[in-house]
Amino acid sequence: MNDISEAFVSSLGLILFLDSELLEIILLSFRITFYAVLISSILGIPLGAFLASTHFKFRNTVVSVLFGMMGLPPVVVGLFVYLLFSRSGSLGWMGLLYSPTVMIIAQVILILPIVCCLTFQIIESLHTRYHEFFRSYRIAKLKSVIAYIVDSRFELTTVVLAGIGRSISEVGAIIIVGGNIDHVTRVMTTAIALETSKGNLDLALGLGIILLTTAIVLNGFILFLRGKYLKTSGSTI
Amino acid sequence: MASEDTQIRINDLSFDIEGKTLLHNTNLSLNGDGITVFLGANGAGKTIFLKLLTGLLTPCSGSINFQGGSLSVKTCAFVSQEPVILRRTVLKNMLFVLEKITSEKSTLAKELLSLMGLDKKEHQNAITLSAGEKQRLCLARAIITNPEILLLDEPTANIEPNSTTLIEKYLIQKVRSSRKIFFVTHDINQARRLADEIVFIHTGRVIEHSSAENFFENPKTREARKYISGKIN
């Protein structure tokens, strides 16, 4: 108990005095999360909206596969990306292994199905309300998909939040493809794993506090946005 | 009655779903102008008929012809009983249905909103409108597309009386003369106020088709007489 409280006080010191090593790890974590969520959202939200509003022959199969991929084990994804980008792998010539770029790629593989499927669920319910209206006015497919996304923008913030949560807390895939290299690919989660194993609890706890704070601040921000929307529109999300 | 070439001809139209016939082999020749009211009890097949006319449903057999050609969805605007409102401002809802937004169309949108009593709410989020205001917006949005045929599926079923009055007045004074209106209702008094001709549907069959005057003064079928006297609804 004493060790934990000492580590807690020490970690607060690291945060308050903006320890350069800690800051570097935090910034890299945020950078990787930002790009992984951005790419997943750019790809996943339109794809989810398209799948929710379009009927084609193998739609149910595609949707089932995507829903199945929501539970992809991170270490398996890590291993797959590792094999792909390792020297003997088919994309080995790119030399991306143990770089932040390949960590982003692994995270996109993990987050994309989540973003896509949650978007699908949100827009499917909107589609039941809108599709007859769109058909009767012969609204073009692209315009209708954009309208679905625009009209469910506040619900989709929750989707992005889920993506951020998955990305920032992920460790299994990025530790395999990133290698947890100091000053290169070390992020909060991999650093916590390493520092805990080394017994360096103050740095691990400091990182843990920042992870938790990030999650709380993000959730609070999304709740604030939702509340603001409810207030101005009188709508229930 | 309209001349041959301005009529809407419905030939052998039928619609089945899961082996159940919801509209039986229907042959009709409807006026190409004025207001045609589809009357009938709940579940009679009025909405199915209207959706077949818009092209939202595909008939199992038969065809619909208008002015010598096929009745294309492009010439129709459909307003459903439940107003479909996009989560944006009233004015943006109006402009959404246009292929191209021009300054003339923007001005027309504002004029239509003014006619519908919504001019002071054009920048308000449309979701916050009352049920009647939403339906008035839907009607204005349908008109801005300049359809040849306006199809209204019980547009005043769940709205406040002042909105019903405004919509009826607007249809009679501004729309009736310039385009064909199909209007579904089971409100007999509303049918009396609006209809030029009546199509009476009972259990998926058109059993009476006549001018409104004839229908209400001299209904030919027992079902129509019962319906008018309020014994079936």
HADDOCK unambig.tbl for C-alpha pairs under 7 A between the chains (distance, minus, plus):
assign (segid A and resid 130 and name CA) (segid B and resid 84 and name CA) 6.68 0.50 0.50
assign (segid A and resid 133 and name CA) (segid B and resid 84 and name CA) 6.89 0.50 0.50
assign (segid A and resid 136 and name CA) (segid B and resid 56 and name CA) 6.60 0.50 0.50
assign (segid A and resid 136 and name CA) (segid B and resid 73 and name CA) 6.89 0.50 0.50
assign (segid A and resid 136 and name CA) (segid B and resid 77 and name CA) 6.62 0.50 0.50
assign (segid A and resid 136 and name CA) (segid B and resid 78 and name CA) 6.26 0.50 0.50
assign (segid A and resid 137 and name CA) (segid B and resid 77 and name CA) 6.75 0.50 0.50
assign (segid A and resid 137 and name CA) (segid B and resid 97 and name CA) 6.49 0.50 0.50
assign (segid A and resid 151 and name CA) (segid B and resid 86 and name CA) 6.81 0.50 0.50
assign (segid A and resid 151 and name CA) (segid B and resid 87 and name CA) 5.36 0.50 0.50
assign (segid A and resid 233 and name CA) (segid B and resid 125 and name CA) 6.22 0.50 0.50
assign (segid A and resid 233 and name CA) (segid B and resid 127 and name CA) 6.30 0.50 0.50
assign (segid A and resid 233 and name CA) (segid B and resid 128 and name CA) 5.83 0.50 0.50
assign (segid A and resid 234 and name CA) (segid B and resid 128 and name CA) 5.98 0.50 0.50
assign (segid A and resid 235 and name CA) (segid B and resid 127 and name CA) 6.81 0.50 0.50
